[in-house]
């Protein structure tokens, strides 16, 4: 994620490291419903591998 963010905008390493310290890597199996209809999402996701779909 550090590499991805650095490509968007240059940020001091210390600031970027502090920002990234708040993120936690989490894996879920394929076809897992992460948020059900009517629920309010509590998290923000950054997909490292695979595809995340959403339906409206």
NORNOR-V146190 format. One record per pair of residues at least 24 apart in sequence whose C-alpha atoms are under 7 Angstrom apart, sorted by the first residue. I is the first residue (numbers start at 1). J is the second residue. D is the distance in Angstrom with one decimal. If there is no record, write none. Layout:
((I,J,D) (I,J,D))
This chain:
none
